[in-house]
Amino acid sequence: MRRASDIPLRLLIFVITFALVVGVALPLISRVLAASDTVQVRLDASQIQPRPLEQLTGQAIARTYSSAWKNMEGALEQNRPELIDESFVGYAHDKLLSQVQEQKKNGLATRYVDHGHQVSATFYSPEGSAVQLQDTAQFEIQLLDGSNVVSSQKVTRKYIAVVTVVEDSWKVRVLEGVQDF
């Protein structure tokens, strides 16, 4: 038989248990959701020439390159060319803009399910304004007609990228697919 004095104690235990579960679960959930907001880029600058890449600069390059891929993927999936402006300049910008306009004209879109990038920094200009990257990327490319997936393929692709300083930040100037390094 339950006593009336047991009810507040049970309620207190329930509230504390609930608070602990929520306190542990929410940070884990937010980390999982945040992880999907970025593209995984692993940068190795151990073989860079002719000068070493400073740690903070390397972190900025990795962050910039990750954001560039995320913006490119969003632009191609949503046919939103303005997303390209945030991360790309020059040849890379013009090439991606043309690709978005062409697929938009044809009523298509491209979705990248990104599985990460193994990136090697190979050249850091003497004046510190440009870095060349070799990227081995793994993803699934889906061609969309409206919301229908027309084709899908898992691929590993290699890219040469050049990231340059533009108006006090880094942007991708060249992003070119290659057969091999």
C-alpha positions in Angstrom: 0.0 0.0 0.0 1.3 3.4 -1.0 1.5 6.2 1.4 0.8 9.8 0.5 4.3 10.8 1.7 5.9 8.5 -1.1 4.3 10.5 -3.9 6.5 13.7 -3.6 9.6 11.5 -3.3 8.7 9.5 -6.4 7.9 12.7 -8.3 11.3 14.2 -7.3 13.2 11.0 -8.4 11.3 11.1 -11.7 12.1 14.8 -12.3 15.8 14.3 -11.5 16.0 11.2 -13.8 14.3 13.0 -16.6 16.6 16.0 -16.3 19.7 13.8 -16.4 18.4 11.9 -19.5 17.6 15.2 -21.3 20.9 16.7 -20.2 22.9 13.8 -21.7 20.7 13.3 -24.8 20.4 16.9 -26.0 24.2 17.5 -26.5 24.5 14.2 -28.3 21.6 15.0 -30.6 22.9 18.5 -31.3 26.4 17.1 -32.2 24.8 14.6 -34.6 22.7 17.4 -36.3 25.6 19.8 -36.4 27.8 17.2 -38.0 25.5 17.1 -41.0 25.9 20.8 -41.5 29.5 20.5 -42.6 31.4 18.5 -45.1 34.2 16.4 -43.5 37.6 17.6 -44.8 40.8 16.0 -43.5 43.7 18.2 -44.4 47.3 17.0 -44.5 49.9 19.7 -45.0 53.0 17.6 -44.2 54.3 17.7 -47.8 53.5 21.3 -48.7 56.1 23.4 -50.6 57.9 25.8 -50.7 56.9 26.9 -47.2 55.1 25.3 -44.3 51.4 26.0 -43.7 50.7 27.7 -40.3 48.3 25.8 -38.1 45.6 28.6 -38.0 45.9 29.1 -41.7 45.5 25.3 -42.2 42.4 25.3 -40.1 41.0 28.3 -42.0 41.7 26.5 -45.3 40.0 23.3 -44.1 36.9 25.3 -42.9 36.7 27.3 -46.1 37.0 24.2 -48.3 34.4 22.4 -46.3 32.0 25.4 -46.6 32.7 25.6 -50.3 31.7 22.0 -50.9 28.5 22.5 -48.7 27.6 25.7 -50.7 28.3 24.0 -54.0 26.2 21.0 -53.0 23.3 23.3 -51.9 23.5 25.4 -55.1 23.4 22.3 -57.3 20.6 20.6 -55.4 18.4 23.7 -54.9 19.4 25.4 -58.2 20.4 28.5 -56.2 23.4 30.1 -57.9 23.8 32.8 -55.2 25.2 30.1 -52.9 28.2 29.8 -55.2 29.1 33.5 -54.5 29.8 32.8 -50.9 32.8 30.4 -51.5 33.9 30.6 -55.1 35.6 33.2 -57.4 37.1 33.2 -60.9 37.1 30.1 -63.0 35.5 27.8 -60.3 32.7 30.3 -59.8 31.9 30.7 -63.5 32.0 27.0 -64.2 29.6 26.2 -61.3 27.3 29.0 -62.1 27.1 27.7 -65.7 26.3 24.2 -64.4 23.5 25.5 -62.1 22.0 27.6 -64.9 22.1 24.6 -67.3 20.5 22.1 -65.0 17.9 24.7 -63.9 17.0 25.3 -67.5 16.5 21.6 -68.0 14.4 21.1 -64.8 17.0 19.0 -63.2 19.1 19.1 -60.0 22.1 17.3 -58.6 22.3 16.0 -55.1 25.7 15.1 -53.5 25.6 12.8 -50.5 29.1 13.6 -49.3 31.2 11.0 -47.4 34.3 13.1 -46.9 37.5 14.5 -48.4 41.1 13.4 -47.9 42.9 16.6 -48.8 46.7 17.2 -49.2 48.0 20.7 -49.3 50.8 20.6 -51.9 51.8 24.2 -52.6 51.6 27.4 -50.4 52.7 30.5 -52.3 55.7 32.4 -51.0 53.6 35.5 -50.3 50.9 33.4 -48.5 48.0 34.3 -50.9 47.3 30.9 -52.5 47.2 27.2 -51.5 46.9 24.3 -53.9 45.0 21.2 -52.7 44.7 17.6 -54.0 41.4 16.2 -52.9 40.2 12.6 -53.0 36.5 12.9 -52.4 33.9 10.1 -51.8 30.2 10.7 -52.4 27.0 9.6 -53.9 25.8 11.7 -56.9 22.1 11.7 -57.5 20.5 13.2 -60.6 17.0 14.6 -59.7 14.1 15.4 -61.9 11.9 17.4 -59.5 12.0 15.3 -56.3 12.5 12.0 -58.2 16.0 10.4 -58.3 16.6 9.6 -61.9 20.1 8.1 -61.3 22.5 7.5 -58.5 26.1 6.4 -58.3 28.7 6.2 -55.6 32.0 7.6 -56.7 35.5 8.4 -55.6 36.8 11.5 -57.5 40.0 13.4 -57.5 40.2 17.2 -57.6 42.8 19.9 -57.8 41.7 23.0 -56.0 43.3 26.4 -55.6 42.2 28.4 -52.6 43.2 32.1 -52.6 42.8 35.1 -50.4 40.0 37.4 -51.5 39.0 40.4 -49.5 40.5 39.1 -46.2 39.1 35.6 -46.5 39.8 32.4 -48.4 37.8 31.4 -51.5 38.1 28.6 -54.0 39.4 29.9 -57.3 39.9 26.6 -59.1 38.1 23.3 -58.6 39.0 20.8 -61.4 38.3 17.1 -61.6 41.4 15.1 -62.6 42.2 11.5 -63.4 45.2 11.2 -61.1 47.6 13.4 -59.1 
